[in-house]
Amino acid sequence: MTQPVSVRISVKPHVNGHRSASATAYAMPLEGPLVDTYGRVHDDLRISVTDRCNLRCVYCMPEEGLSFLPRHDLLTFDEIFRVARVARELGVTSLRITGGEPLVRKGLPSLIRGLAELGFDDLAMTTNGTELAPVARNLAAAGLRRVNVSCDSLRPDRFAEIRRRGHLAVVLEAMDAAEAAGLLPLKVNVVLLRGQNDDEIVDFAAFARHTGRIVRFIEFMPLDAQGEWDRSRLVPGHEVFERISAIWPLEPLSDLPGPAPAERFRFSDGQGEIGLISSVTQPFCGTCNRLRLTADGGLRNCLFSDDERTARDILRSGGNDADLALLFREAVWGKFPGHGINEPGFLSPVRSMSMIGG
């Protein structure tokens, strides 16, 4: 029997008020790219391999008391590979491995090797860097293209204060190891917190200039497990731009391929690049092309939405690839126009960043 090329579904109102109160029926395509009702094509998938982390960053997790998923609830590498294969067949071209901290999951290079064989245009990983140096070459040999390393301070004492565990020297060594292994371009992610590390903005700009690494300043988002997010601690991207430009003028990078969360700027004298991820003050929802798979198989169409469909149930109940493909299409088709952080009715997602995957 020939499969229909579209199916009519009802799109329900969003809890944060992004849709009207009445549900609307649309014809969801069953062929072609993963496109939503706003015309956004989704070709970027973030896969979390674990919700566990060996750090306890103040903007993400409490120091004690956070419970983690039972290991049998996590997708196996074979299950992750199968979801990724279906995603690739649906037009996903960019894949990023996340956590928690992905490198606390044993045997990760073997997963990377399998994913690389699927032929994604980009295969990257976000890591806190604490376990990266010893395995950087193995990851590169397995097919990993590049890494983003999180580092919120260039001062050892303050690094320890924000991360609560780990050492700055180890993370800096990991950056060197990643570069030596060819995991490039190397990006350094900095979450800014008002009154805690925002006095290092210029220091990080100088770091970008001197090392050639791309430093990306990220606004503090309401995704902490403690539920203590406060807008007063947020450092807006425009302020970062102004403070750096007052010393080293910046100019925007133009003609960049595809949508991206970061506004990218180069120093006018040609010595390096920075990025601004202003998810709260300047949302990029209108061009968002991302989907996320949680460590336990939840497929999410927005970092800030609790609308989640489970791939694990399909995988473990005998479902086929067509069922997984339909899951992807339904997730994309149900996506809302924006995350609504700045709307009065916004509610933080039930799962925090470490549980979702960055």
C-alpha positions in Angstrom: 0.0 0.0 0.0 1.3 3.4 -0.9 2.1 5.6 2.2 0.2 8.9 2.3 2.4 12.0 1.9 0.6 13.9 4.6 -1.6 13.4 7.6 -3.8 15.8 9.4 -3.0 16.4 13.1 -4.2 18.8 15.7 -1.7 21.2 17.2 -2.6 21.9 20.9 -2.2 25.2 22.7 1.2 25.7 24.4 1.3 26.0 28.2 3.2 29.3 27.8 0.6 30.7 25.4 2.4 30.6 22.1 -0.7 29.4 20.2 -4.3 30.5 20.3 -6.7 28.7 22.7 -8.2 26.6 20.0 -6.4 23.7 18.4 -5.8 23.9 14.6 -5.5 21.1 12.1 -2.6 21.0 9.6 -1.5 18.7 7.0 1.8 17.2 8.3 4.1 16.1 5.4 5.4 12.5 5.6 8.0 13.0 3.0 10.8 15.6 2.4 12.7 17.5 5.1 11.7 17.9 8.7 9.8 21.2 8.4 7.5 22.7 11.0 4.4 24.8 10.6 6.5 28.0 10.4 8.7 26.8 7.6 11.8 26.0 9.7 13.7 23.0 8.4 15.3 20.9 11.2 18.7 19.4 10.3 20.5 19.7 13.7 20.2 17.0 16.4 21.7 17.1 19.9 22.0 13.7 21.5 22.6 13.4 25.2 24.4 10.2 26.2 24.0 10.7 30.0 22.5 13.0 32.6 25.4 12.5 34.9 28.2 15.0 35.4 31.4 15.1 37.4 31.0 18.8 38.1 28.4 20.8 40.0 28.3 24.2 38.2 26.3 26.8 40.2 24.2 27.7 37.2 23.3 24.1 36.4 23.2 21.7 39.4 23.0 21.7 43.2 26.2 20.7 45.0 24.4 17.7 46.6 21.2 15.8 46.3 20.4 15.6 42.6 19.2 12.1 41.6 20.2 10.6 38.2 18.5 8.2 35.8 18.8 4.5 36.5 21.3 3.1 34.0 18.8 0.8 32.4 16.7 3.8 31.5 19.5 5.2 29.3 19.5 4.5 25.6 22.1 1.9 24.7 24.7 2.9 22.1 22.8 0.6 19.6 19.6 2.4 20.3 21.2 5.8 19.9 22.8 4.7 16.6 19.4 3.6 15.3 17.7 6.9 16.2 20.6 8.8 14.6 20.4 6.7 11.4 16.7 7.5 11.0 17.5 11.2 11.7 20.1 11.1 8.9 17.7 9.5 6.5 15.3 12.4 7.3 17.8 15.0 6.4 19.6 15.8 9.6 23.1 16.8 8.7 24.6 18.0 12.0 25.0 15.9 15.1 26.3 17.0 18.5 27.0 14.7 21.5 26.1 16.2 24.9 25.3 15.4 28.5 25.5 15.9 31.5 29.2 15.3 30.8 29.3 12.9 27.8 32.8 11.7 28.6 31.7 10.1 31.9 29.9 7.5 29.7 32.2 4.6 29.1 33.1 3.6 25.6 32.1 6.8 23.9 34.6 6.5 21.1 32.9 3.4 19.9 29.6 5.3 19.6 31.3 8.2 17.8 32.8 5.7 15.3 29.4 4.3 14.5 27.8 7.7 14.1 30.6 9.0 11.9 29.9 6.1 9.5 26.4 7.5 9.0 27.9 10.4 7.0 26.8 13.5 9.0 28.3 16.7 7.6 29.3 17.8 11.2 29.8 15.6 14.2 30.7 17.5 17.3 30.7 17.3 21.1 30.2 19.6 24.1 32.3 18.8 27.1 33.5 20.3 30.4 37.0 19.2 29.4 37.9 17.4 32.6 38.1 14.0 30.9 39.0 15.2 27.4 42.8 15.3 27.2 43.5 11.5 27.5 40.9 10.6 24.8 41.1 13.5 22.4 43.1 11.6 19.8 40.9 8.5 20.1 37.8 10.6 19.6 39.3 12.3 16.5 40.4 8.9 15.1 36.8 7.7 15.6 35.4 10.5 13.5 34.6 13.4 15.9 35.2 16.6 14.0 35.3 19.3 16.8 34.6 20.1 20.4 33.2 22.9 22.5 34.8 23.1 25.9 33.0 24.9 28.8 35.2 27.2 30.9 33.6 30.0 33.0 36.7 31.6 34.5 40.4 32.0 33.7 41.2 32.3 37.4 41.8 29.0 39.3 40.1 30.1 42.5 37.0 31.4 40.7 36.8 28.4 38.4 36.7 26.2 41.5 34.0 28.4 43.0 31.7 28.3 39.9 32.4 24.6 39.0 32.6 23.4 42.6 34.8 20.5 41.3 37.6 20.1 38.9 40.7 22.3 38.1 41.2 25.1 35.5 44.6 23.7 34.6 43.1 20.4 33.5 40.6 22.1 31.3 43.2 24.3 29.7 45.3 21.2 29.0 42.2 19.6 27.4 42.0 22.5 25.0 45.6 22.0 24.0 45.0 18.3 23.5 41.9 18.9 21.4 43.8 21.2 19.1 46.7 18.8 18.8 44.2 16.1 17.9 42.7 18.3 15.1 39.3 18.8 16.8 38.9 22.2 15.3 37.7 24.9 15.4 37.8 24.8 19.1 35.1 26.8 20.8 35.1 27.9 24.5 31.7 28.3 26.1 31.5 30.9 28.9 28.3 31.2 30.9 28.3 34.8 32.4 26.9 35.5 35.9 26.4 39.0 37.1 28.7 39.8 40.0 30.6 36.5 39.7 32.6 36.3 36.5 31.3 39.2 34.3 34.5 41.1 35.2 36.4 38.6 33.0 34.7 39.5 29.8 37.7 41.4 28.5 40.0 38.7 29.8 38.2 36.1 27.7 38.3 38.4 24.7 42.1 38.7 25.1 42.2 34.9 25.5 40.4 34.6 22.1 42.8 37.0 20.5 45.9 35.3 21.9 44.9 31.6 21.3 42.8 31.8 18.2 40.0 29.9 20.0 36.5 31.1 19.5 35.1 32.3 22.8 31.3 32.2 23.1 29.5 34.2 25.8 26.3 32.5 26.9 23.4 34.2 28.7 22.4 32.6 32.0 19.1 30.7 31.2 16.3 29.4 33.4 17.5 25.8 33.1 19.2 25.2 36.5 18.1 22.2 38.5 17.8 24.3 41.7 15.2 26.6 40.1 17.1 29.7 41.3 17.4 31.5 38.0 17.2 35.2 38.4 17.1 37.7 35.6 19.2 40.1 37.7 22.2 37.7 37.3 21.9 37.7 33.5 24.6 39.6 31.5 22.9 40.5 28.2 24.9 39.9 25.0 24.7 43.6 23.9 26.6 44.5 27.1 29.3 42.0 26.3 29.6 43.4 22.8 29.9 47.0 24.1 32.5 46.2 26.7 34.7 44.3 24.3 34.3 46.8 21.5 35.4 49.7 23.7 38.8 48.1 23.7 39.0 46.0 20.5 36.4 47.0 17.9 34.3 44.1 16.6 32.6 43.6 13.3 29.9 41.0 12.4 30.8 38.0 10.3 28.5 37.9 7.3 27.6 35.3 4.8 27.7 32.5 7.4 26.2 29.1 6.3 22.9 28.1 7.9 21.2 29.1 11.1 23.2 29.2 14.4 22.6 30.2 18.0 25.6 32.5 18.2 26.0 36.0 16.7 29.6 35.8 15.5 32.0 38.7 15.4 35.6 39.1 14.5 38.0 41.6 15.9 38.4 44.4 13.3 42.2 43.9 13.3 41.7 40.3 12.3 43.0 38.8 15.6 40.3 36.3 16.5 36.6 35.8 16.9 33.9 35.8 19.6 30.3 34.7 19.7 27.3 35.9 21.6 24.5 33.4 22.5 21.7 35.7 23.7 19.0 33.2 24.2 17.0 35.3 26.7 17.4 38.9 25.5 17.7 38.2 21.7 16.1 34.8 21.0 16.9 33.1 17.7 13.7 31.0 17.7 12.7 32.3 14.3 15.6 30.4 12.7 15.9 27.5 15.1 16.7 24.2 13.4 17.4 22.0 16.4 16.0 18.9 18.0 17.2 17.2 21.2 17.3 13.6 22.2 17.6 13.1 26.0 19.7 10.3 27.5 16.5 8.3 28.2 15.1 8.7 24.7 12.9 11.8 25.0 12.7 13.7 21.7 12.3 17.4 22.3 11.7 20.2 19.8 12.7 23.0 22.1 15.1 23.4 25.0 12.5 25.2 27.0 9.4 23.1 26.2 8.1 20.2 28.1 6.6 18.8 24.9 8.5 15.5 24.7 7.9 12.3 22.8 9.7 9.1 23.7 11.8 7.1 21.3 12.8 4.6 23.9 9.2 3.2 24.0 9.3 2.6 20.3 12.8 1.1 20.4 11.9 -1.3 23.2 8.5 -2.4 22.1 9.4 -3.6 18.6 8.7 -0.4 16.7 10.3 0.0 13.3 12.2 2.8 11.6 9.0 4.2 10.1 7.6 4.6 13.7 10.8 6.5 14.6 10.5 8.7 11.5 6.9 9.5 12.4 8.0 10.4 15.9 10.5 12.9 14.4 7.9 14.5 12.1 5.4 14.8 14.9 7.9 16.4 17.2 8.9 19.0 14.5 5.3 19.6 13.4 4.3 20.4 17.0 7.0 23.0 17.5 6.0 26.5 18.7 7.2 29.8 17.2 9.3 30.7 20.3 10.4 29.7 23.8 8.4 32.4 25.5 11.0 33.2 28.2 10.0 36.9 28.1 6.3 36.3 28.2 4.3 36.7 31.5 3.1 33.1 31.5 6.5 31.4 30.9 7.2 28.3 33.0 10.7 26.8 33.3 10.8 23.3 31.9 10.5 20.5 34.4 13.8 19.0 33.3 17.0 21.0 33.8 19.8 21.5 31.3 21.8 18.5 32.6 18.7 16.3 32.2 17.9 17.5 28.7 21.3 17.9 27.1 22.8 21.1 26.0 
